[in-house]
């Protein structure tokens, strides 16, 4: 009887490990796709490594605090799927213009990146002339 229980536990553990590996493989494929769309080849090797570290940390974090809000991993991953080389160029420009003393650079960069990704759509609408902003652009009709 104990042998049957051990065999059953072994089968369940083996299934769990198999599912975990499949999940990890899917995550790696998704992260690789995000990194690919970032056009990292336009940056120096040092910046490429830095951006990879930041993006990977954001991808695997369980949640991320921005101000008083906490974004769950699923929301962070949705944001990262929109990430492009243009966002990283914007981030680089902001870093060049930064005059603050940064004590935790990776966390600071993560926050900046979330801000850049979330402010993009609103900035576009605000930059357009009132004549070009239609109700169709703002609302589902």
C-alpha positions in Angstrom: 0.0 0.0 0.0 2.8 2.4 0.8 4.4 1.5 -2.5 1.2 2.5 -4.3 1.2 5.8 -2.5 4.8 6.4 -3.3 4.2 5.6 -7.0 1.2 7.9 -7.1 3.1 10.7 -5.4 6.0 10.2 -7.8 3.6 10.5 -10.8 2.0 13.7 -9.4 5.4 15.2 -8.7 6.6 14.3 -12.2 3.5 15.9 -13.7 4.0 19.0 -11.6 7.7 19.3 -12.7 6.7 18.7 -16.3 4.0 21.5 -16.1 6.5 23.8 -14.4 9.1 23.3 -17.1 6.5 24.0 -19.8 5.5 27.2 -18.0 9.1 28.3 -17.7 9.7 27.5 -21.3 6.7 29.6 -22.3 8.0 32.4 -20.1 11.4 32.3 -21.7 9.9 32.4 -25.2 7.7 35.4 -24.2 10.7 37.2 -22.6 12.8 36.6 -25.6 10.1 38.1 -27.8 9.9 41.2 -25.6 13.7 41.6 -25.8 13.7 41.1 -29.5 11.2 43.9 -30.2 13.3 46.3 -28.1 15.9 46.6 -30.9 18.7 46.3 -28.3 21.3 46.2 -31.1 21.1 50.0 -31.4 22.5 50.5 -27.9 26.0 50.0 -26.6 26.9 46.6 -25.1 26.8 48.0 -21.6 23.3 49.6 -22.1 22.1 46.4 -23.8 23.1 44.3 -20.8 21.6 46.9 -18.4 18.3 47.0 -20.3 18.2 43.2 -20.4 18.7 43.1 -16.6 15.9 45.7 -16.1 13.4 44.1 -18.4 14.1 40.6 -17.1 13.7 41.8 -13.5 10.4 43.5 -14.4 9.2 40.4 -16.3 9.8 38.0 -13.4 8.7 40.3 -10.5 5.5 39.2 -8.7 4.3 42.8 -8.4 5.7 46.3 -8.8 5.0 49.4 -6.8 4.5 52.6 -8.7 3.7 55.5 -6.3 0.9 54.2 -4.1 -0.3 51.6 -6.7 0.8 48.0 -6.9 0.8 46.5 -10.4 0.6 42.7 -10.5 2.9 40.6 -12.6 0.2 40.1 -15.3 -0.1 43.9 -15.8 3.7 44.4 -15.9 3.9 41.7 -18.6 1.2 43.4 -20.6 3.1 46.6 -20.4 6.4 44.9 -21.4 4.7 43.4 -24.5 4.2 47.0 -25.7 7.9 47.9 -25.1 9.9 49.0 -28.1 13.2 50.5 -29.0 11.5 53.9 -29.1 10.6 53.5 -25.5 14.1 52.7 -24.6 15.4 55.6 -26.6 13.0 57.9 -24.6 14.3 56.3 -21.4 17.9 56.9 -22.4 17.2 60.5 -23.2 15.6 61.0 -19.8 18.5 59.3 -18.1 20.9 61.6 -19.9 18.9 64.6 -18.6 18.6 63.3 -15.0 20.2 65.5 -12.4 19.0 63.6 -9.4 21.2 61.3 -7.3 19.9 57.8 -7.8 20.7 55.3 -5.1 18.8 52.3 -6.5 19.3 52.5 -10.3 17.5 49.4 -11.4 14.4 50.2 -9.4 14.5 53.8 -10.6 14.8 52.6 -14.2 11.9 50.2 -13.8 9.7 53.0 -12.5 10.8 55.3 -15.3 10.0 52.6 -17.9 6.5 51.9 -16.4 5.9 55.7 -16.5 7.0 55.9 -20.2 4.8 52.9 -21.2 1.7 54.2 -19.3 1.9 57.8 -20.4 2.4 57.1 -24.1 -1.3 57.0 -25.1 -2.3 60.0 -23.0 0.6 62.1 -24.4 -0.5 61.3 -27.9 -4.0 62.5 -27.3 -2.8 65.6 -25.5 -0.4 66.5 -28.3 -3.1 66.4 -31.0 -5.0 69.5 -31.9 -8.5 69.6 -30.6 -9.7 69.4 -34.2 -8.1 66.0 -34.6 -9.4 64.3 -31.5 -12.7 62.7 -32.3 -15.1 60.8 -30.1 -14.2 57.6 -32.1 -10.6 58.0 -31.0 -11.6 58.3 -27.3 -14.6 56.0 -26.9 -16.0 52.7 -28.2 -19.0 53.5 -30.4 
